[in-house]
Amino acid sequence: MDPLETRTDAAVLVQLGERLAALRLAANQTQAQLAHAAGVSPRTVARIENGESAQLTHWIRVLRALGLLANLDRLVPAPGPSPLAQLEAKTKVRRRASAKRAPGGTARPWSWDDDAKPDRGGSS
């Protein structure tokens, strides 16, 4: 079977219609039952299965009735972040914790603590 990309639009519709018909039959439904569940006319289901042109909303209803609507995510996937946005997000990763706050809501003053350390006795 050649990929759908190499086929004409009409051939793609025929192939998709045949697949939909096979899935309907695997679910043991008649065209009338599927049409009723989808809220479309039986003629619409027949048109889709015969590879004739049909509105996208009718396809969505039929796919939903067959439990296949989630497959449209693969047809048109949601765009992911661009590589530049991913790089920018990577540089915004937090690397340090905030300073501890004193009980009044103010930060403790920062110091080297040189005065608090005793001299370790070097050669002075």
N, C-alpha and C positions, 0 to 999 in steps of 0.2 A: 504494500500500500504506500503510495507516494504521499509526502506531507501535504497538508492543506495549503501551504504557502505557494505551491506550484500549480494549484488549480485555479480555474476561473471562479468568479463570484457565484455563478449559477451552480457549478459543481460543488462548491463548498456548502451551499444551502442544501443540495441534495444529500450530501454526506451527513450533514448535521441532522437532517430530517430522518434519515435512515437510522442513525444512532438513537434519536429520540424515540422512534417507533419501537426499536429493539428494547429500550429501557422501559417503555410503557408495557410492552408484552411481558417482560420479565417481572413487572409488578402485577401482572395478571389483570390489567385494566383494558376496557374497550375505549375507543376514541370518545364515545359519548360519556363514559364515566370520568375520564380525564378532563374532558371539556367542562363537565359540571363541577368537578373539584377545583378547576382553575378559574371558573367564572368566565369562560369564553364559549363561543359556539363550537359545535362539533365540526363544522366546516373549517373553522380556524385551525383546529388540531390537524385536520386532514391536509390543509394547505401547508402547514409547517412540515409535516411528515413527508409530503410530496416534494419538498424543496422549493416551494413557491414563496414569494415575498410575503412577509408578515411583520406587523409592528413589533418593536422590541418589547413593549409592555406586555404583549401577548406571550412572547417567549418567556419573559420573567414570570408571568402567572403560571405557565405550564411547568417551568422548571421548579417553581415553588411547590406546586401540587405533587410533583414527583420527588420532592425532597432533595433537589439538586441545585438550589439557588446558591448555596455556599461556593459552588464551583466557579461562579462568576468572579470571585476574588482572584483566581488564577488567570482569568481572561484579561482583566484590567486590574493589575495589582496597584495598591496604594503606593504613591511615590515615597521613597525613603529619603532621609536627609542627604543633602549633597555632600560630596567629599570635603568641601571647604567648611560646611557647617559642622561636620563630624570633627574636623581638625580644631575648629574654634571651640567646640564643646570640650574637647580633650584638654585644652589649655586652661579651661575654667574649673578644673577639678580642684577641690579644696585640699590643701596640703598641710595646714596647721590648724590647731584648735584656737579658739578665742581666748583672750586673757581672762583670768578669773576676776569676777567682779566682787568688790567689797560690799558689805551689807548696806550701803547707801546708794548703790547703783553706779558708783564710780569705780573705775579700774584702778588696781594698785599701781603705784608708780614703778616703772622699770628701773632696775639698777644692775650693776655688775656684781654687786655684793662683795666688792674688794675689801671694804672695811670689816665685814663680818668674818672673813677668813683669817685665821691666825697664820703668822709667818711660819713656815715649815723648817726654818733654820737652814738657810743656805750659806754661802760664803759672802756675807755682807761685811 
